[in-house]
Amino acid sequence: MQATEHAPTHMPSDAELLRSGIPTDRTGNAYLAPCECPICQTQYRNFACQSIDEYAYVGERKDNEAQALLTSYVKQIMEDQNFIRAALQRHGDVLLDWWRTRRPSGRKAFLDQVAPQLPKTKDTQADYQGKRHTPEYADFFNPQKLWVLKQTDRRSNRHAFLLPYLTVPTLAKESFTLLALLHTRANTRPEDWAAFDNDQLTVNWDCPFLDVEFNSGCVVLYGPNYGQLKKWNKESVHRGDYLGFPRAQILLEAQATLMATLRRILENAIERIPQSPSKVPDSFVDFVSAGRLSS
């Protein structure tokens, strides 16, 4: 069965699945995207590929459920952004002095403690792929056990798959990296970073390492309606104004995960900052605006 951009979205019956060669696995259903052009295959799972368990959706969200999830992400993003912005205005200068005087090893130890979900290396994807060659993954005679194992591994690595660029070594090596990330994300709109954040998901979407859910709708990626679920609109999706729900859901989840992680790091850093600094600190805003690096 081949979908076209004009085909209605539906859940095929068992008979249709058998005729098309798509088995009923994971959710028991395969879901037909409203369009299967090259653009939309980066936003919805290809119908035929859903016969492979990792390409199958883990479930479907009805419109009200999908919107509730998206709204929760946007709400969290804005709350964390407001907190970070206010905290930097109050503590930014002393935070700069405290973080910049830590050695990379000290910054690493701090991050390991307060953000344990951050990957310790940049090799998460390679390590995940390498596990496929271990004896525990060789039990092909027990597909249910193998599926549970894959599912567990994907969930434990989800933070790394959503934010592949955000690792302990990256944040600890140069003091400027974390400070600039805090400043930039606190003072720009989520939509300003939507294209960049979506690009970071490409490899882990294609492989695929990320579990996704199905809804036939698309999501607004600009303006005051950012994160709003809409009925499928071919022109808006192909133009890049809207994004298909499966891909948009993980995009907003990635943005919410980033902001929550940055807030957690900042909260813990503020607790460790001396209440009475020994010298007048430099300006946080001047530092990140100048783009200076320090070890």
N, C-alpha and C positions, 0 to 999 in steps of 0.2 A: 504493500500500500504506500503510495507516494503522496505526500501532502503538497499542496500548492498554496500560494499566498491568498487564494480566494477560498480555500477549503475551510469549512466550519471547524472550530475546536470542539473536540468531544473525547470521551473515553471509549475506545473501541471495545466491542464485546469480545468474549472469549473466542467466538467463531471467527471474528475478524482478525484477532491476534494469531490464531492458528493458521489462517490463510496467508497472513503476512510473514509468518515465521517468527513473530515476537512472542516469547513465552511470558506467562504471567508470573513475575517474580518480584521480590522486595515488597512493593505495594500491592501487587496483584493486577496492576493496570499499566498500560503504556498510554502516554498522553500526546496528542497531536498538536503541534505548535500552529499558530495562525499563519505562519509563513516559514518556509525552510530555505530561503535564499541564503547566500553566504553571510550576509550581515546578520540575519536572525539566528543562524546557527551558532553565533557567538553569544546569544542571549537566551536561547531555549535549547533543550536537548533534542538532537536529531531522533526522529521516531524510530528508525531502524536500529540505531545504536542502543536503544533502551533494552535490547536483548542481552546486553552485557551489564552485569549487576552494578558496576561502578558508574555507568552512564544512566542508569535508571533513576527516576525521581524517588525520593524517600517518602513522598506523600503529596497531597494536594491541599491547598488552602483556598477556601471559599473567599469571595470578595471581601466580606466583612472581617474575616480572620486575617487575610493578607493586609488589609488597610490597618488593622489594629497593630500588626507587627511592625509595619513601616512607620506608623505614627510613634510607636514606642522608641524606635531607633532615633528618629528626628528629635524627639523630646529629650532623650538622653544626651544626644550630641549637643543640643543647645544649652542644657543645664551644665554639662561639664565645661563647655566653652566659656560660659559666663563665670563659673567658678575660677577657671584658670586665668581668665583675663583680670578678674578682681584680685586674685592672689599675686599675680605678677606686678600689678600696680602698687600693691602694698609691700611685697617682699622681694621684688625683682632685683634690686641693687645688692642686697645682702646675699640673695641666692647666687648671683653671679660670683661674688667673692668666695662664697663657700664651695661652690661646684668647681670653679676654676682652679682652686688651690688643692683639690684632690688629685692624687696620682691616678693614672688609668686603672691601676690595680684596685685602688680604693673605690673608684667609681664603679668598677665591675662588681666588687663585693656588695656595694650598696644596691645595685640593680638586681643582683641575684637574690638578695634578701627581700626587697619590697615588690619586685615584679617577677616572681618565679616562673610565670607563664612565658616570658620572653625567651626565645631560643638562645642557647649558649654558643651556637656556631651558625654559620651561614649554610650549613649542609643539610638542613632538615629534609628537603625534597630528595636529595641523593640518599640519605639514610632511610627514608621511607621506601624508596624504590629498592634499595638493597635488601630490605627485609623480605622481599618477594622470593629471594633465593635461599632463605633459611629453611630448616626442616619443618618448622611449624606451619609454613605456608605451603608445604608439599602435600598436605592431606586433601587431595582432590576427591577422595571417595566420601568425604563428609562436607558437602557444599554449605550446609547451614553453619557448621563450625567455622569454615573458612570465611563466610560472609560476616559473621560476628567478629572475627579477628580483624578483618579489614575495617569494619565499622568502628571498632574500638580505636584502632590506630589513627583513622581519619579524625575522629573526635578529639583525641589527645593532642593532635598536631594542628587543630583548626586555627588557633591563634597565629601560628607561623604561616599557614597557607593563606590566611586573610591578609596578613601584613608581612610578606616575605622579605621586605627591606629592613624591618625593625628587629634588630638583634642586639644582644648585650655588647658584643664587640664593637658594633657600629656606634652605639650611644656612648660607650666608655672611652673610645680611643681619643677623640677630640672633645673638649668641653663645649665647643661651639655647637655641636650637632644637636644635642638635647635642648639647649637653651634656644636655639633658632627654631627648632620644631615647636616648642612650647609657644614662642612668640608668634610664629606664623599661623599656626592653627587656631590660636586664641583670637586673632584679629582679622581673619578672613572667613568667608562664607563656605559652608560645605560644598556648595555647587561650584565654587572656584577650583576645587580639588577633585571634582567628580571624574573628569577625564583621566587625570593622573592616577587616582586611586583605582579606577576601573582597569587601566592598563596593567597595574601590578597584579591583577587577578588572572591575567590571560593564561599564563602557563599552568596554574593550578586548576583553572577551569577546563583547559584542553586535555589535561593528562588522564583522567580527571581526579583530583584529590579532594574536591569539595562536595559534600552532600548538598543537594538543592531540592527545593519543593516547587511544585507546579501551580501556576495560575496563568490563565491565557491573557491577562491584562498587561498593561505597560505602566511605567512609573515616570512621573514628571521629574526632570533633572535641572530645573531652573526656576528662579523667581519665588514668589511667596507660596506657591503650591508644591515646592520641592518635597518629594516623597509621597505625593498623592497618586493613588491608583486610578487609572483610567481604562476605559474599554480600548481594545486593540485599535491602533491608528497607524496604518501603514506609512503614511507620509511623515508623521512625527517621529516614528521609530527610525526610519531610514535616514532621516535628516539629523538624528542624534539628539533631538529635544527630549524624547522619551526613551526608556530602556525597558526591554521585556522583563517581566517580574522575576523570573528565576535569577537572572544576572543582577538586576537591581537590588534584590533582597540581600545578596552577599556583598554588594557594593556598600549599601547603607550599614550592614552589619560590620563591615571592615572599618568604616568611618566611626561608628559608635565604639568599636573595640579600641581603636586608636585613642580616641578622646578619653575613654575610661582609664586606659593604661597611663596616659600622660597625667591625668588627674591624680591617680594613685601615687605615681612617682613624686609629683609635686607636693602632695599632702605629707608624704613621709620626709621629703627633703626639708620642708618648713619646720617640722618637728625637731630636726637636728641642727638647724641654723642657730648660732649663738644669739641670745637676746640683745647683748651689748657688743657689737663688733669692735675690734681693737683699733680700727682705722676707718676713715670715711670711705665707703665703697665706691667703685666706679659705677657709672650709669649703665643699667641693664639694657635700656633701649639703645643707647649709643653703641654699645658693644655688638648687639645682634644686627643693628643697622649697618655698621661698618663692615660686617662680614669677616671679622678677625678670627684667626685660629690660634689656639694655644694648646699645649700638651696637657 
